[in-house]
Amino acid sequence: MRNRRRRILAVGAALLCVCSLAPLAAAQPLTLKAGIADPTTSDLSWWMAQDAGLFAAHGVNVEIVAAGGNRGLEMLQAGGLDVMHRGLSNIVRVNRSGGDLRIIGCLGDKVRFVFFSAPGVKTAAELKGGVVAIGQAGSESDAAVTLGLQQLGLTRDDVVIKDFHTTQAQFDAVKSGEAKATMLSEPYTSAAREQGVNVLLDLAAQKIPWLFTGIAVRRTALATDREALKRFLKATIEGNYLAFTDEKRAKDLLVKELKIGDAKILDISYRDYKNQTPINADLSRQGTANTLAQFPGISTRPDDYVDGSLLDEIRAEGFVAAMQAKYKRQ
C-alpha cells in the first residue's frame, strides 16, 4: 500500500512538472518565416534543409516564402519575416535609411556576376550613355555594376542605371538591346553564354571576396529569438553539407526550384554553388571589407552590419566538428 502511494505521488509530481514547463515551451520562438528574393543557387541550403527535414530535426519550423528583394527586407524590418536571404549591400542600404538589420551567416562569399552586353556593345566606350540594367537599387547587382564600371575605367555617371526588378527582365533587356549591359549570375550566366551573349567583364572568374549573399535578421531578434535563429543556422549548415555530398539530390532540387532543363547548365550551376558557398556559413572579413568599400561615407565597422556571435557559439559547441564527422568532410 505504501509503495502504491509513493508511485501515485511520483506520477503526480511528474505531471505537475510537465504542466509547469508547458507554457515555457510554447513561448519559445521556434517557428520562423524565411524570405528569398529572386531564386538562385544560393538558396540551395534552405531547399535541402526543407526537403530533407533538417529544419524539423533541429527543432525549428520554417516557412520559406518568395518575398522579393527590397520588399522582403521591408517585411523583415517590419516583423513580417524573421529571416531574409540578401547580401551585405542591401543591409547597408536599409541601415542607412534607419533600419537595424544584421547578417548572421553567409551563403555566398565571392562576387558571382558576369557583365554581359547587348549586341554591338563590345567595349567600355560603347557602353557610355547607355542603360545598364540592375535588379533593384541597393542590391548586389547594383554594387557589382559600380565595381565592374570601375574596372572598365568608367563611373556610374557614364551610364544610366535602371531597375528591371527581376533577373529574367534584365536578361531579356540585354538580349533585345533595351539595355546595353547587365550583371548576371547562375543559372542565367550559363544560359547567356549558351545563347552567345557578349561577355564584357567576368567578375566571377576573379573570385573577389564579397559578402555576396547572407542570412539577414533584425538586430533585436538576436536577443529575443536567439535559440530559434541558432537552430535555423544549424539546419542551414547541415543543408550545405548534404548538398555538397549528395549531388543527385541537390541537382534534383535545382531542377525543381530553378526550372533548369539543360543538363550542362545544371552541372555548371551545381559547381558554381559549391565553389561560391562557405559550407559552414562563415562570414568573410575580407569579403565584408570589400563590400563596405563600395559605399563611401558610411560606417565601415563590420559590427554595424554583421554579427557572427551565433556562428561562434555553434562552432564552440562542437556542431561543425560533428557535421564534418557525419558527412566525412574537412
Secondary structure, 3 states (H helix, E strand, C coil): CHHHHHHHHHHHHHHHHHHHHHHHHHHCCCEEEEEECCCCHHHHHHHHHHHCCHHHHCCCEEEEEECCHHHHHHHHHHCCCCEEEECHHHHHHHHHCCCCEEEEEEEEEECCCEEEECCCCCCHHHHCCCEEEECCCCCHHHHHHHHHHHHCCCCHHHCEEEECCCHHHHHHHHHHCCCCEEEECCCHHHHHHHCCCEEEEECHHHCCEEEEEEEEEECCHHHHCHHHHHHHHHHHHHHHHHHHHCHHHHHHHHHHHHCCCCHHHHHHHHHHHHHHCCCCCCCCHHHHHHHHCCCCCCCCCHHHCECCHHHHHHHHCCHHHHHHHHHCCC
